[in-house]
């Protein structure tokens, strides 16, 4: 009997060895497939980063950005001997912040080697995904927004009616949308709380509270030093005059605009207040003017006003008192006060009338 027990133990050792070998192979397979996962993910992330930067470089043209992102993704995957996954929704491209930001997400898969022996848990393929976000942010984060309220003590209240904001809004304090028929195509966000009244058919693309506070850029010294034209205090721009702003203009005082047209691209920098009276302030095709009050307010009086340009008061207020006014550009100020109705602010064009802020070069930049 003793001999039979010994023989049985020898058989048990063989069983234990076989089981141990399977366990070792499983661990080896897991290590190989996990390592393979990290290699594929690194390649995929690099390809998605390149695609995202390529798309951001041609924003805000979303068609060109989509084509550029797809092209760079394909080229980088081919270079790494990978193939573009043709499955639906494997590549997702979205745009935010007045089409100044592109989000690219790509999902792919590669075959498992050892782990596929346990299909109940792992299957025969391993899924890997990568995501990246980039911005075309040439003149500072504040200018990625159509309406920017930079004050940390004064909240942004939108209490009028029939306002159409094509783009996104940011407030460094609270943001309250209490009026009626207010439409915001992008995001409405604030560092404090964002409140959107449900009455009056208000419409907001998305809203967020507790956002990160954004600094207000200031280009005073650079624009003043680069100004090609200087004017004296209390400058009045007469009706119908055609003003060449191919370069920056510096005004040592206040400015009053009574209806003008502009050619070129640049900034009109005034030390004090800027006031708009009359009807229209428009630029020629492909031009852009930044109306820049360094220490004062920008005030729009009158109805049916159209301004092609940026309203920029980093230390003051932008005040709009009329009705049926249109701003083809952006409103960037320490605080914003709008009293009236039928306001349209179209913030689709990139800002080309200001220099970079020294923290970026004006090119595309990865943000996540």
VOMI-916656 format. One line per 3 residues: for each residue z, x, y of N, C-alpha, C. Coordinates in pm, whole numbers, plus 50000, padded with zeros to 5 digits. Layout:
BEGIN
Z:X:Y:Z:X:Y:Z:X:Y; ...
//
This chain:
BEGIN
50000:50083:49880:50000:50000:50000:50000:50087:50126; 50076:50195:50123:50085:50285:50238:49949:50340:50276; 49872:50377:50170:49738:50427:50197:49650:50320:50262
49665:50196:50223:49584:50088:50282:49618:50069:50430; 49748:50083:50465:49789:50069:50605:49727:50179:50692; 49727:50302:50635:49667:50413:50708:49519:50388:50732
49451:50342:50630:49308:50312:50646:49286:50204:50751; 49373:50100:50752:49361:49994:50852:49381:50048:50994; 49474:50144:51011:49496:50204:51142:49374:50281:51189
49308:50350:51096:49186:50421:51133:49079:50323:51184; 49070:50210:51120:48976:50108:51168:49013:50057:51306; 49144:50046:51333:49189:50000:51464:49157:50098:51572
49163:50226:51543:49128:50328:51642:48983:50315:51683; 48897:50290:51586:48755:50273:51616:48733:50153:51708; 48806:50044:51682:48795:49925:51767:48843:49954:51909
48960:50022:51916:49013:50056:52048:48918:50148:52124; 48857:50243:52053:48762:50334:52117:48641:50258:52170; 48593:50163:52091:48478:50084:52133:48511:50002:52257
48629:49943:52256:48670:49863:52373:48687:49951:52496; 48746:50068:52477:48765:50161:52589:48631:50207:52644; 48535:50232:52552:48402:50276:52596:48335:50169:52681
48351:50043:52641:48293:49932:52719:48355:49927:52858; 48489:49945:52861:48560:49942:52990:48514:50057:53079; 48501:50176:53021:48455:50291:53098:48314:50271:53150
48230:50214:53067:48092:50187:53109:48090:50085:53222; 48179:49984:53213:48186:49882:53318:48227:49944:53451; 48329:50032:53447:48372:50099:53569:48263:50191:53624
48195:50262:53534:48086:50350:53576:47973:50268:53638; 47942:50153:53574:47839:50066:53628:47876:50011:53764; 48003:49972:53778:48049:49919:53906:48038:50026:54015
48079:50149:53982:48072:50257:54079:47927:50284:54119; 47835:50282:54023:47695:50306:54052:47637:50196:54139; 47664:50070:54102:47608:49959:54179:47671:49947:54317
47800:49975:54328:47864:49972:54461:47806:50082:54550; 47788:50202:54492:47726:50310:54569:47584:50273:54611; 47511:50210:54521:47375:50166:54552:47376:50062:54663
47478:49977:54661:47491:49876:54766:47506:49942:54903; 47594:50042:54913:47617:50108:55041:47493:50181:55091; 47416:50238:54998:47292:50306:55038:47193:50204:55094
47176:50092:55024:47083:49989:55071:47131:49930:55203; 47261:49908:55216:47313:49849:55339:47291:49943:55458; 47312:50072:55439:47291:50168:55547:47145:50169:55592
47053:50170:55494:46911:50166:55528:46876:50037:55601; 46928:49926:55550:46898:49797:55610:46956:49787:55751; 47077:49837:55770:47139:49831:55903:47060:49913:56004
47014:50031:55963:46931:50113:56053:46802:50040:56091; 46742:49974:55993:46618:49901:56020:46642:49783:56113; 46752:49712:56093:46784:49597:56179:46820:49644:56320
46893:49755:56332:46925:49810:56464:46798:49844:56541; 46704:49910:56473:46578:49947:56537:46499:49824:56578; 46497:49723:56491:46426:49599:56522:46487:49529:56642
46620:49528:56648:46690:49462:56757:46663:49532:56891; 46667:49664:56892:46640:49740:57015:46496:49721:57060; 46404:49718:56964:46263:49699:56999:46242:49562:57062
46308:49461:57007:46296:49327:57064:46358:49318:57202; 46476:49379:57219:46545:49373:57348:46467:49442:57458; 46389:49544:57422:46315:49621:57522:46211:49538:57596
46165:49427:57537:46062:49346:57602:46115:49209:57644; 46248:49189:57639:46305:49065:57689:46283:49054:57840; 46272:48932:57895:46306:48804:57834:46190:48731:57767
46078:48799:57741:45965:48736:57671:46001:48724:57523; 46041:48606:57480:46090:48589:57343:45980:48602:57238; 45856:48566:57274:45746:48581:57179:45721:48729:57150
45715:48810:57256:45696:48954:57237:45815:49017:57166; 45936:48971:57199:46056:49026:57136:46058:48996:56987; 46019:48876:56949:46014:48840:56807:45912:48925:56733
45793:48940:56791:45688:49020:56727:45731:49166:56714; 45795:49220:56818:45838:49360:56814:45948:49381:56710; 46042:49287:56702:46150:49300:56604:46095:49295:56462
46003:49203:56436:45944:49193:56302:45866:49319:56266; 45792:49371:56363:45711:49491:56339:45800:49612:56307; 45905:49634:56385:45992:49749:56363:46071:49735:56234
46110:49614:56200:46181:49594:56074:46091:49629:55956; 45967:49581:55960:45872:49609:55852:45845:49759:55840; 45825:49827:55953:45793:49969:55949:45910:50052:55896
46031:50018:55935:46147:50094:55890:46178:50068:55743; 46157:49946:55697:46180:49918:55556:46076:49989:55470; 45951:49990:55516:45846:50059:55441:45872:50208:55436
45920:50264:55546:45950:50407:55551:46059:50443:55449; 46151:50351:55427:46259:50374:55331:46225:50323:55192; 46095:50293:55170:46045:50246:55041:46110:50114:55000
46149:50036:55099:46196:49901:55072:46083:49804:55106; 46101:49679:55069:46001:49578:55098:46066:49463:55175; 45984:49402:55263:46034:49290:55339:46056:49171:55247
46174:49113:55255:46207:48998:55171:46135:48875:55223; 46044:48817:55143:45967:48702:55191:46041:48570:55181; 46161:48569:55128:46233:48444:55109:46260:48376:55243
46256:48242:55247:46284:48170:55372:46422:48205:55427; 46429:48217:55559:46554:48243:55630:46612:48382:55602; 46535:48470:55534:46587:48605:55512:46596:48682:55644
46505:48651:55738:46507:48711:55872:46533:48602:55974; 46639:48619:56053:46672:48521:56156:46681:48593:56290; 46611:48540:56389:46609:48598:56523:46647:48488:56622
46747:48516:56705:46792:48418:56805:46809:48488:56939; 46811:48408:57047:46821:48462:57182:46933:48391:57257; 47005:48467:57342:47115:48413:57420:47112:48470:57561
47204:48418:57644:47225:48472:57780:47096:48481:57860; 47034:48364:57879:46909:48357:57957:46801:48446:57896; 46798:48452:57765:46701:48535:57691:46714:48683:57726
46834:48725:57764:46861:48866:57788:46924:48933:57666; 46955:48856:57563:47017:48909:57443:46943:48860:57320; 46923:48948:57224:46858:48914:57098:46954:48941:56983
46962:48847:56890:47043:48860:56769:46949:48863:56649; 46960:48967:56567:46875:48981:56449:46964:48990:56325; 46938:48905:56227:47009:48907:56100:46906:48910:55987
46927:48999:55891:46832:49012:55780:46909:49023:55648; 46864:48946:55550:46927:48945:55417:46826:48987:55312; 46867:49079:55225:46779:49127:55119:46859:49135:54989
46795:49174:54882:46864:49191:54754:46802:49307:54678; 46878:49366:54588:46826:49472:54503:46884:49451:54363; 46816:49501:54261:46861:49474:54124:46989:49549:54089
47077:49482:54018:47195:49548:53963:47153:49620:53835; 47224:49728:53804:47191:49805:53685:47291:49777:53572; 47415:49811:53593:47515:49790:53488:47584:49655:53504
47603:49610:53629:47677:49487:53649:47601:49364:53602; 47471:49378:53582:47395:49261:53538:47429:49221:53394; 47506:49303:53326:47549:49264:53191:47658:49157:53200
47706:49130:53322:47805:49024:53339:47747:48922:53437; 47640:48856:53401:47570:48767:53494:47656:48651:53540; 47755:48615:53461:47842:48504:53500:47911:48534:53631
47940:48663:53655:48014:48701:53775:47924:48766:53880; 47823:48842:53837:47747:48921:53932:47598:48886:53939; 47544:48827:53834:47402:48799:53831:47322:48926:53812
47191:48916:53826:47104:49032:53805:47066:49099:53937; 47096:49037:54051:47066:49094:54182:47191:49098:54269; 47195:49195:54358:47305:49206:54452:47250:49181:54592
47313:49091:54666:47269:49055:54800:47332:49146:54904; 47251:49189:54999:47300:49274:55108:47240:49222:55238; 47321:49218:55343:47273:49169:55472:47321:49260:55584
47250:49257:55696:47285:49336:55813:47252:49255:55937; 47329:49279:56044:47309:49206:56169:47327:49301:56286; 47258:49273:56395:47271:49353:56517:47241:49264:56637
47301:49298:56749:47277:49228:56875:47249:49333:56983; 47150:49306:57066:47116:49399:57174:47082:49322:57300; 47099:49387:57414:47073:49324:57542:46977:49408:57624
46902:49341:57711:46826:49407:57815:46912:49395:57940; 46986:49499:57968:47099:49488:58060:47092:49594:58168; 46978:49598:58238:46953:49709:58327:47043:49721:58447
47104:49612:58497:47180:49622:58620:47323:49573:58604; 47379:49583:58487:47519:49546:58470:47535:49411:58404; 47649:49395:58336:47672:49275:58258:47672:49147:58337
47716:49149:58465:47721:49027:58544:47584:48963:58560; 47478:49046:58564:47345:48993:58588:47278:48942:58460; 47351:48941:58350:47303:48874:58231:47326:48724:58237
47390:48677:58346:47426:48536:58360:47349:48474:58476; 47315:48349:58463:47245:48280:58571:47339:48249:58686; 47461:48207:58655:47565:48185:58756:47687:48265:58713
47736:48351:58803:47849:48439:58771:47954:48426:58879; 48076:48385:58839:48191:48372:58929:48287:48486:58896; 48289:48589:58983:48362:48711:58949:48509:48711:58982
48558:48613:59059:48698:48612:59101:48791:48587:58983; 48902:48659:58981:49003:48639:58878:49113:48544:58923; 49101:48494:59047:49202:48402:59101:49142:48268:59142
49011:48260:59162:48947:48136:59204:48859:48085:59092; 48887:47963:59045:48810:47908:58936:48678:47850:58984; 48586:47831:58893:48455:47776:58923:48455:47628:58889
48438:47544:58992:48433:47399:58973:48292:47349:58998; 48239:47271:58906:48107:47210:58919:48129:47060:58924; 48133:47006:59048:48172:46866:59068:48058:46780:59122
47940:46833:59137:47829:46756:59192:47759:46673:59086; 47634:46641:59112:47557:46562:59017:47414:46615:59010; 47358:46600:58893:47219:46638:58865:47196:46786:58898
47270:46871:58829:47250:47016:58837:47184:47061:58708; 47080:47141:58720:47013:47198:58603:47022:47349:58610; 47100:47407:58520:47118:47552:58514:47043:47603:58392
46931:47671:58417:46851:47725:58307:46903:47865:58277; 46995:47875:58184:47060:48001:58153:47206:47977:58123; 47291:48077:58147:47432:48070:58111:47521:48094:58232
47648:48050:58219:47746:48059:58327:47867:48136:58276; 47920:48225:58362:48044:48296:58329:48138:48288:58449; 48266:48264:58420:48369:48265:58523:48482:48355:58477
48526:48446:58564:48640:48532:58533:48773:48460:58548; 48767:48332:58584:48885:48247:58586:48853:48124:58503; 48899:48007:58542:48865:47885:58468:48726:47835:58507
48668:47752:58422:48539:47687:58449:48555:47539:58419; 48534:47457:58523:48547:47311:58507:48415:47244:58545; 48355:47175:58450:48233:47097:58474:48274:46950:58471
48291:46893:58591:48344:46757:58603:48244:46659:58662; 48128:46708:58706:48032:46619:58769:47956:46536:58667; 47843:46485:58709:47762:46402:58620:47620:46456:58612
47560:46440:58496:47423:46485:58473:47407:46633:58505; 47501:46713:58457:47493:46858:58471:47444:46916:58339; 47337:46994:58346:47277:47051:58226:47282:47203:58234
47334:47265:58130:47338:47411:58116:47270:47444:57985; 47155:47512:57990:47080:47536:57867:47146:47640:57778; 47220:47734:57838:47282:47841:57761:47430:47817:57738
47510:47921:57757:47653:47914:57732:47730:47894:57862; 47839:47818:57854:47934:47806:57964:48064:47868:57915; 48101:47984:57969:48219:48051:57920:48308:48094:58036
48437:48112:58005:48533:48154:58106:48640:48241:58042; 48702:48324:58126:48815:48405:58080:48936:48317:58057; 48949:48212:58140:49058:48116:58124:49018:48006:58028
49013:47884:58079:48974:47769:57997:48844:47710:58049; 48761:47666:57957:48636:47599:57991:48648:47452:57959; 48626:47370:58059:48640:47225:58042:48509:47158:58082
48453:47078:57993:48330:47005:58020:48357:46856:58002; 48345:46781:58110:48370:46638:58103:48265:46571:58017; 48308:46478:57934:48216:46408:57845:48146:46292:57915
48192:46257:58034:48130:46146:58107:48012:46196:58188; 47925:46106:58224:47814:46141:58312:47701:46217:58247; 47688:46210:58116:47576:46271:58043:47563:46420:58069
47676:46492:58074:47672:46637:58089:47628:46701:57957; 47552:46810:57968:47498:46876:57850:47513:47026:57864; 47578:47090:57767:47598:47234:57766:47555:47287:57631
47476:47397:57631:47430:47454:57505:47545:47494:57415; 47643:47566:57470:47765:47601:57399:47871:47635:57503; 47997:47632:57463:48103:47664:57557:48210:47747:57487
48280:47829:57567:48382:47918:57510:48490:47943:57615; 48614:47954:57568:48727:47993:57651:48781:48126:57602; 48861:48191:57688:48921:48318:57649:48823:48430:57636
48714:48427:57713:48613:48533:57706:48665:48661:57773; 48595:48767:57751:48630:48896:57812:48594:48895:57960; 48684:48948:58044:48657:48958:58186:48548:49063:58211
48455:49030:58300:48343:49119:58331:48356:49172:58473; 48330:49300:58490:48339:49362:58622:48221:49320:58709; 48248:49313:58839:48142:49286:58935:48082:49418:58981
47955:49444:58954:47892:49569:59001:47873:49565:59152; 47862:49681:59213:47841:49690:59357:47747:49806:59384; 47635:49778:59451:47530:49876:59474:47518:49916:59621
47622:49889:59698:47616:49908:59843:47571:50050:59882; 47643:50150:59835:47615:50287:59878:47474:50329:59839; 47430:50296:59720:47299:50340:59675:47187:50271:59751
47200:50139:59771:47094:50067:59841:47087:50112:59988; 47204:50129:60051:47205:50173:60191:47139:50310:60207; 47169:50400:60114:47112:50535:60124:46963:50537:60097
46914:50440:60018:46773:50437:59981:46691:50343:60070; 46755:50277:60166:46686:50179:60249:46570:50243:60326; 46454:50179:60320:46336:50230:60391:46324:50166:60529
46400:50058:60553:46398:49989:60681:46542:49959:60723; 46576:49983:60849:46709:49951:60902:46694:49859:61021; 46783:49758:61030:46779:49663:61140:46918:49653:61202
46920:49606:61327:47046:49597:61398:47121:49469:61364; 47239:49454:61421:47324:49341:61390:47260:49209:61432; 47301:49101:61366:47256:48964:61396:47104:48952:61391
47045:48998:61284:46900:48992:61267:46856:48852:61228; 46758:48799:61300:46703:48666:61270:46561:48683:61220; 46535:48631:61100:46403:48639:61041:46330:48509:61075
46223:48517:61153:46159:48399:61208:46077:48323:61105; 46048:48197:61140:45971:48110:61052:45834:48169:61021; 45798:48159:60893:45663:48194:60853:45632:48341:60849
45727:48427:60881:45697:48570:60882:45685:48623:60741; 45592:48714:60721:45572:48777:60592:45641:48913:60594; 45741:48930:60511:45825:49050:60515:45796:49135:60392
45769:49262:60415:45743:49355:60305:45875:49417:60260; 45911:49389:60135:46035:49444:60080:46000:49537:59964; 45899:49620:59985:45866:49719:59882:45960:49836:59901
46083:49816:59863:46191:49909:59892:46305:49830:59953; 46416:49894:59981:46534:49823:60028:46540:49817:60180; 46600:49709:60231:46619:49688:60374:46769:49680:60401
46815:49753:60503:46958:49752:60539:46975:49688:60676; 47068:49591:60685:47098:49523:60810:47243:49551:60846; 47264:49614:60961:47399:49649:61005:47462:49530:61077
47486:49423:61003:47543:49301:61062:47509:49181:60978; 47478:49068:61043:47447:48944:60973:47297:48921:60971; 47253:48830:60884:47112:48793:60876:47098:48643:60868
47000:48589:60941:46969:48447:60935:46822:48431:60900; 46794:48353:60795:46657:48333:60748:46616:48190:60779; 46503:48176:60848:46455:48044:60890:46325:48004:60822
46303:48052:60700:46182:48019:60626:46084:48134:60631; 46075:48207:60525:45993:48328:60524:45926:48345:60389; 45825:48431:60386:45765:48472:60260:45777:48624:60248
45775:48672:60124:45801:48814:60098:45699:48869:60001; 45673:48996:60015:45595:49068:59917:45678:49187:59870; 45652:49230:59747:45722:49346:59694:45852:49310:59626
45921:49415:59583:46047:49399:59510:46151:49492:59569; 46268:49438:59599:46375:49519:59655:46490:49432:59701; 46584:49492:59772:46703:49422:59819:46710:49423:59970
46756:49311:60028:46790:49304:60170:46942:49301:60176; 46999:49413:60218:47144:49431:60220:47196:49409:60362; 47284:49311:60379:47347:49284:60507:47496:49313:60497
47550:49373:60603:47694:49401:60605:47776:49271:60607; 47726:49172:60682:47801:49047:60700:47736:48930:60631; 47754:48811:60691:47706:48687:60630:47554:48679:60627
47503:48606:60529:47362:48571:60522:47352:48419:60523; 47270:48366:60615:47256:48220:60629:47110:48182:60616; 47084:48076:60539:46949:48024:60520:46939:47888:60590
46845:47877:60684:46811:47750:60747:46662:47726:60726; 46619:47601:60733:46477:47575:60718:46447:47523:60580; 46331:47566:60528:46284:47508:60403:46278:47606:60287
46188:47702:60293:46162:47784:60175:46170:47933:60206; 46220:48008:60110:46215:48154:60113:46153:48195:59981; 46027:48234:59984:45953:48257:59861:45891:48396:59861
45869:48446:59740:45804:48575:59723:45665:48555:59666; 45583:48656:59682:45451:48652:59621:45465:48675:59471; 45355:48658:59398:45358:48674:59253:45407:48814:59215
45489:48818:59111:45541:48944:59054:45641:49015:59146; 45686:48951:59253:45784:49011:59341:45922:48952:59317; 46025:49022:59366:46161:48970:59356:46246:49033:59466
46323:48951:59534:46410:48998:59642:46554:48962:59607; 46644:49057:59628:46786:49031:59615:46844:49019:59755; 46900:48903:59789:46967:48881:59916:47114:48916:59896
47157:49024:59958:47281:49091:59922:47373:49098:60045; 47482:49022:60042:47583:49029:60146:47698:49114:60094; 47721:49229:60158:47822:49322:60108:47964:49268:60125
48000:49220:60243:48137:49179:60267:48151:49035:60312; 48039:48964:60328:48044:48827:60377:48002:48725:60274; 47966:48606:60326:47924:48494:60241:47773:48473:60254
47718:48405:60155:47579:48358:60161:47583:48207:60164; 47526:48150:60269:47533:48005:60289:47393:47946:60301; 47369:47837:60227:47241:47766:60233:47265:47630:60296
47202:47607:60411:47210:47480:60482:47074:47413:60480; 47071:47285:60454:46944:47214:60455:46908:47163:60317; 46809:47077:60315:46768:47010:60192:46629:47057:60151
46603:47046:60021:46470:47081:59971:46438:47228:59981; 46540:47311:59969:46520:47456:59983:46474:47515:59850; 46380:47610:59858:46338:47688:59742:46354:47835:59775
46433:47905:59695:46453:48049:59715:46411:48122:59588; 46314:48210:59601:46273:48296:59490:46347:48428:59505; 46458:48442:59436:46533:48567:59449:46675:48553:59399
46750:48662:59414:46888:48671:59369:46981:48653:59488; 47081:48567:59476:47186:48552:59577:47306:48630:59528; 47346:48733:59604:47445:48829:59554:47549:48858:59661
47672:48810:59639:47784:48833:59731:47904:48882:59649; 47910:49012:59621:48013:49063:59530:48155:49049:59582; 48173:49037:59717:48307:49025:59774:48326:48894:59850
48228:48806:59842:48236:48680:59917:48193:48562:59833; 48148:48457:59904:48110:48333:59837:47962:48304:59855; 47905:48233:59758:47775:48168:59775:47803:48020:59790
47762:47964:59904:47792:47824:59937:47660:47750:59955; 47639:47645:59878:47517:47564:59886:47558:47424:59927; 47511:47381:60046:47554:47253:60103:47449:47144:60096
47325:47178:60065:47218:47080:60071:47194:47009:59939; 47086:46933:59936:47042:46864:59815:46898:46902:59786; 46858:46880:59661:46721:46911:59618:46685:47058:59642
46781:47147:59616:46758:47290:59633:46725:47356:59500; 46641:47459:59504:46600:47532:59384:46617:47681:59407; 46685:47746:59313:46702:47892:59316:46630:47948:59194
46520:48017:59216:46450:48083:59106:46500:48226:59097; 46611:48241:59030:46675:48372:59020:46815:48358:58964; 46916:48410:59039:47053:48404:58992:47148:48388:59110
47268:48340:59080:47376:48334:59178:47489:48420:59125; 47514:48533:59189:47618:48627:59146:47711:48646:59265; 47836:48605:59254:47927:48611:59368:48070:48620:59320
48157:48660:59414:48299:48659:59383:48346:48515:59356; 48291:48420:59431:48317:48279:59403:48195:48198:59443; 48177:48084:59378:48061:47998:59399:48111:47860:59436
48056:47804:59545:48090:47668:59589:47962:47592:59614; 47937:47487:59538:47815:47408:59552:47854:47266:59586; 47810:47219:59702:47842:47085:59750:47711:47010:59768
47676:46927:59675:47550:46857:59686:47500:46816:59549; 47375:46773:59547:47318:46722:59423:47176:46773:59407; 47122:46750:59287:46984:46789:59256:46960:46939:59280
47044:47020:59216:47031:47165:59226:46968:47219:59098; 46869:47306:59114:46806:47373:59000:46821:47524:59017; 46878:47589:58916:46889:47735:58916:46820:47785:58790
46710:47855:58808:46628:47902:58696:46645:48052:58681; 46715:48094:58578:46750:48235:58564:46676:48308:58454; 46550:48275:58431:46479:48334:58318:46427:48475:58344
46394:48507:58467:46332:48637:58494:46435:48748:58490; 46399:48868:58444:46493:48980:58450:46513:49026:58593; 46626:49092:58619:46656:49142:58753:46588:49276:58772
46493:49282:58863:46419:49405:58890:46442:49457:59031; 46518:49382:59113:46531:49417:59254:46657:49498:59283; 46729:49542:59181:46850:49622:59200:46844:49746:59111
46912:49853:59150:46917:49973:59065:47012:49951:58949; 47012:50046:58855:47108:50039:58746:47247:50067:58799; 47349:50030:58721:47486:50042:58769:47554:50173:58730
47479:50265:58668:47537:50393:58632:47600:50395:58494; 47618:50279:58433:47677:50275:58299:47570:50255:58193; 47450:50220:58233:47339:50213:58139:47213:50248:58213
47108:50273:58141:46985:50324:58200:46882:50218:58227; 46917:50093:58204:46820:49987:58224:46738:49960:58100; 46767:50026:57990:46696:50003:57867:46777:49910:57776
46718:49879:57662:46790:49797:57566:46913:49870:57513; 47016:49793:57483:47143:49853:57442:47204:49766:57333; 47243:49828:57221:47313:49755:57117:47452:49718:57165
47492:49593:57139:47626:49550:57179:47715:49520:57058; 47655:49494:56942:47732:49472:56820:47650:49522:56701
//
